[in-house]
Amino acid sequence: MAKKQITRREFVKVVGSGALVAGAATFGVPTLLRAANKPIKFGQLNTTSGIMASQGVPGMRGAQIAQDIINQAGGIMGRKLELVQEDDQVKPSVGVRKFRKLVLEDKVDFVFGTNSSGVGLACVPLANEFKKIFISTSMSDKYTGANCSPYVFRIGESTSMASKASAYCMVANEPGIKKWAGINPDYVFGHESWDFFKKGMQEKKHQVQIVKESFSPFGCQDYKPYITALLESKAEGVFTSLWTGDLINFIKQAKPFGFFDKVKAFVNNTTSFATAIGLGNEMVPFWGEARYYPFYRDTEINRKYVSMYQKKFGGYPGADVGAECFASVVALKLAIEKAGTTDTAKVIAALEGLEFEVPEGKKWIRPEDHSGIDEVVLLGKFHHDPKYPFWVYDPKTYFTVPGKEIAMPLSQTGCKMAKP
Amino acid sequence: MEFSYFIYQLIIGLSHSMLLFLIASGLTIIFGLLNIPNFAHGSLYMLGAYFTYYFLHSLPGLSFGLALVFSVLAVGIIGAILEFIPLRKIYERSHALQLLMTFSFILMIDDATKYFAGTDFLSIAIPKLMDGSFTLPGDREMPVYSIFIIACGLVVAYLLWLGLYKTRLGKLVQAGTANKEMLSALGINVPRLFTLVFILGSVLAGLGGGLAGPLKAVSVGMGETVIITIFAIVIVGGVGSLKGAFIASILVGELNTFGVVFFPSFAMAFTYILVIAVLLTKPEGLFRIK
């Protein structure tokens, strides 16, 4: 009969679950104390350099706020939470390299983050290879689709939810508009957004005529030809999934063409609020969607998040990815405590079906496909409010769809979850 | 297609071309004379936008024009520092090393910008005087600011042409671009000439950035988004050739505009098809200075 050996993982597990006395007898107290005090490491990938830095830096900040709150309250099961944050440069190749570094060199226990699904999806095979939990803060439905994995989660709204909610909102608020056009970034997210927007219109049995479909390169510098072609199509409504930097460039260049007078409705499915902050008083009255909007909910956790952000970094937490990174850290913390261990399989089980509250509201992780589902998806129409140095949603225009209603039905996701 | 629509898009394309020309002219002069592929040229362009924002917001009441002038001067000073301290030491080294150094400038300038200005997007409004449009036949709008950029591009092109062909300094630059050794053999102070030209190139990049400011989200990394196109223009036009940069800017700007409008699925390919076609048929570019 083989002698039972204690592996390091089991050792950590034993210590973690608080069987201190048994451990002390075997290994001696000093070693033990060191192990028990060893921080739990969360690795984070977001974009902090280049044109998307304005989105990634708030992502890092959101996670840091969660870290501060958790560590001030005594950490996770008595162990400190340590964040290891890496810049993915919004490049899949860099993201993959940094994912490896986080796992192999920094020996993190969990990984979360990414601003672009291009980067996040490239990391999925690594999560499977290393058997590490990876929580995505980018939006693709593919994380939870046919290639879903027991190790992979998406913390919040997906492309389909945000795009279909935008369509529902337009059907409800601008039913008279029949001629629609799209301007979307020319990569997975843009194409999926546009398809789901059209699908949302179909689901509501809303007959529309698509007069123009355009796709611009990521980081496009000159939108004028796209703008003039959209105007030439005589579209009455325009849907866009351009985000922040690109959207700001588009709006700045479209305004002098009288674009926002000629087009009756302009609707955007992502990062709208960060765009409003970036544009300041040059903003235009369009319909926007963002995964997190600081003024919608008056809850304790939201007030705390906003005030800590202001105290620590100044300004408003405008980038919605910040709240998603915050939520990822909170979800992992709760799951570890629920599981009573950092063991991957047990934390996966604890994450499945987890319900928790974060600044953007209540979240639920659907166990079957690991899709994060928010209480509601929120849209609103921007207007000028003298209380703020930027435009905000007109509260009269708030439009919400319950997350469970708009989430892709399990029969359509194509996900067959394997055992970890 | 309607003829008036064609003309309309031609003008729209030209406004993009002229912005590209402002940036590319600086790069081609530097590359031509100093023989340095300055990858940080895009960062100087970015700084032009940041300084314009900074002057507009720290000196309330300042006109856009003056903010642009101050900004261009500030970028010129930074250009002078870059040339005078590190770049000067590596003129005789390999292109690989020079590339590495100018690439490290990008990282340094990006990080410094992040440190001083933060990572939030900044927005420069179109100056009041130019915030509007003419209505053209077919109910099409032509923004005044686009016409202003075209005018700026043409004026700068003319001034550069005067400076390069009608002044002693310009002739030295031309001579140096063609044959450096001869210049120093004739007792010309070559290092000083290099510094001046690097400053001029930086000023042009800064001017491009300041003028692009009202059309873009001013942000860290905006330089990296233009630099490849700008290098493509310099290569197509012929390294060191002002005329080449001018023609190539127009070609690239118009190809992009007409590509997007009429062949949207292939629009991005046109610029690079042009680059490949030129490299295969005229490897030195359209107007290489011999």
Contacts between the chains, C-beta under 8 A, distances in Angstrom:
chain1	res1	chain2	res2	distance
A	48	B	119	7.5
A	49	B	110	6.4
A	49	B	220	7.2
A	49	B	221	6.8
A	50	B	110	7.8
A	50	B	220	7.1
A	50	B	221	3.7
A	50	B	224	6.1
A	51	B	219	6.0
A	51	B	220	7.5
A	51	B	221	3.9
A	51	B	222	6.4
A	51	B	224	7.1
A	51	B	225	6.0
A	52	B	221	7.5
A	53	B	114	6.9
A	53	B	119	4.5
A	53	B	219	7.2
A	53	B	220	5.2
A	53	B	221	6.3
A	54	B	119	4.8
A	54	B	120	5.7
A	54	B	121	5.3
A	54	B	219	5.8
A	54	B	220	7.8
A	57	B	119	4.4
A	214	B	260	7.8
A	214	B	264	5.9
A	215	B	264	7.2
A	216	B	260	7.8
A	217	B	268	5.7
A	219	B	225	4.7
A	221	B	216	7.2
A	221	B	225	5.7
A	221	B	226	6.1
A	221	B	229	7.7
A	222	B	16	4.6
A	222	B	253	7.8
A	222	B	256	6.6
A	222	B	257	7.6
A	224	B	12	5.0
A	224	B	15	7.1
A	224	B	16	6.5
A	224	B	146	7.3
A	224	B	257	7.1
A	225	B	9	6.9
A	225	B	12	6.5
A	225	B	13	7.3
A	225	B	256	7.1
A	225	B	257	4.5
A	225	B	258	7.8
A	225	B	259	7.9
A	225	B	260	3.8
A	225	B	261	5.1
A	226	B	260	5.9
A	228	B	8	7.2
A	228	B	9	6.7
A	228	B	12	6.0
A	228	B	140	7.3
A	228	B	261	7.1
A	229	B	260	6.8
A	229	B	261	5.1
A	229	B	264	7.7
A	231	B	140	7.4
A	231	B	141	7.8
A	232	B	5	7.2
A	232	B	140	7.9
A	244	B	121	6.8
A	244	B	217	7.4
A	245	B	121	6.5
A	245	B	217	4.8
A	245	B	219	5.8
A	248	B	121	5.7
A	248	B	123	7.0
A	248	B	216	7.6
A	248	B	217	3.7
A	249	B	215	7.1
A	249	B	216	5.2
A	249	B	217	5.6
A	252	B	123	7.2
A	252	B	214	6.8
A	252	B	215	5.6
A	252	B	216	6.7
A	252	B	217	7.4
A	253	B	215	5.4
A	255	B	126	7.9
A	256	B	126	6.6
A	256	B	131	7.0
A	256	B	132	7.2
A	256	B	133	5.5
A	256	B	141	7.3
A	256	B	143	3.3
A	256	B	144	7.3
A	256	B	145	5.9
A	256	B	146	7.3
A	257	B	133	6.6
A	257	B	141	4.7
A	257	B	143	6.2
A	258	B	133	6.3
A	258	B	141	4.9
A	274	B	121	7.9
A	277	B	120	7.2
A	277	B	121	7.7
A	278	B	120	6.8
A	278	B	121	3.4
A	278	B	122	7.7
A	278	B	123	6.1
A	278	B	217	5.9
A	279	B	121	7.9
A	279	B	123	5.5
A	280	B	123	5.4
A	281	B	125	7.6
A	282	B	123	5.5
A	282	B	125	5.7
A	315	B	120	7.0
